[in-house]
Amino acid sequence: MGNIKELLKLFLFFWRIRAATVLGGYPYPEKEKDGYFQRIKVIDTLFTDGRRIFIDRTLSSENDAWLDQPTRNTFVIRVGKAQKSKWVARFFMILCFFRSKTIYIHSIYPLRGLSFIMYIPGGKKIVDMHGAAPEELHYRGNLSDSKDYERVEEYAVKKATHLVFVSEAMRQHFAKKYPKIPQYQTVLLPIFPKIPSPHSKGFQPLAGAINKTYPNGKPVIVYAGGLQEWQQVPKMINAIKKTIDITTHKFFCPQPELMREMLSKEGLSSPPSILVDSKSHDELLKIYFECHYGFILRKNNIVNNVACPTKLVEYLAMGIIPIVDYEGIGDFKTLGMQFLRLEDFLQGKLPDEDERNMMAAQNLAVYNRLEEEHLDGMARLKVIGI
């Protein structure tokens, strides 16, 4: 009986209102550390009438309920291959595509097998590219998937009402790859993490994060992120090992036990100058006030050339100088970002406190420029009317 009531509620909600459909999953609180879902949550604030249906295709367990209603004006349709109710979920998913006034698609990944929706007449189809998906898959060795997503990307670019890019470098990449994209069809919207207002209770102004002294003459180096291969964790461990006498390190990740094991193998099992832990996003923002430099190691490839890492934006906002082995990430260097090269860090060539604070002040100006671009992009999407 409960399932029938839920079906009727969804059907009436959907049929009367013509709600917007968001393809890419719902930003539940437990996903707040994931930059992809942080982006979804920010975009969600633009749906001014508040009525939307999220399509989540990431589930695979047969026990996953196909329908959820996290808020009064929001439904989540979960479409997984192993679900008992997969055909019901697919029916309502397709119904959403044909009925929606707007379909907002977060990256081309959830479009696989659904490219037909780009050909449905009427309504807006907005594709938020997030990154260079085919190239990313190619670099990871998934050549077959890379070719498949090349086709998906082409459908998306040619048929979208609007395309949203996280950096000017990304927009230029797509303009070169697909020369016929009309400029008016594109929106520049840098990824911007939720950082409390300077006027929030208990939160200092961002400018207050700049003038930091080195405790006991040792700068604090931070890393907050995953342990995926592309984060180049072995390089960070090598840097920790070589600078342990002149720096203090704070390493935050979802699997601290695994990181401690990796450090132990390098003879760094329990030095007092290394903290390994897992923290929430809000906790990290407070810890950032105590940090001077932060690892963000990336390889020189198109995926990083067009990116706008959430972590890097947070570093700039919180007065943390990035330590990089490749500085051409997204628009940051073009906008004037100050950074410390990994090779100089390994040799102990660190700026003194005054120089570091001047670098942090310049980076705050870069952050402010990105914020302006972000606000302009959000305003543009509002005009488009999602």
Sequence and secondary structure as in RCSB ss.txt:
>XXXX:A:sequence
MGNIKELLKLFLFFWRIRAATVLGGYPYPEKEKDGYFQRIKVIDTLFTDGRRIFIDRTLSSENDAWLDQPTRNTF
VIRVGKAQKSKWVARFFMILCFFRSKTIYIHSIYPLRGLSFIMYIPGGKKIVDMHGAAPEELHYRGNLSDSKDYE
RVEEYAVKKATHLVFVSEAMRQHFAKKYPKIPQYQTVLLPIFPKIPSPHSKGFQPLAGAINKTYPNGKPVIVYAG
GLQEWQQVPKMINAIKKTIDITTHKFFCPQPELMREMLSKEGLSSPPSILVDSKSHDELLKIYFECHYGFILRKN
NIVNNVACPTKLVEYLAMGIIPIVDYEGIGDFKTLGMQFLRLEDFLQGKLPDEDERNMMAAQNLAVYNRLEEEHL
DGMARLKVIGI
>XXXX:A:secstr
 HHHHHHHHHHHHHHHH  EEEES    GGGTT HHHHHHHHHHTT TT  EEEEE     TTS SEEEEETTEE
EEE  TT TTHHHHHHHHHHHHHH SEEEEESSGGGTT GGGGG SSSEEEEE  S HHHHHHHTT HHHHHHHH
HHHHHHHHH SEEEESSHHHHHHHHHHSTT  GGGEEE         TTSTT   GGGGT    GGG  EEEEES
   GGG HHHHHHHHHHHTTT EEEEE S HHHHHHHHHHTT SS TTEEEE   HHHHHHHHTT SEEE    S
SHHHHT   HHHHHHHHTT EEEES    TTTTTTT   EEHHHHHTT    HHHHHHHHHHHHHHHHHHHHHHH
HHHHHHHHHT 
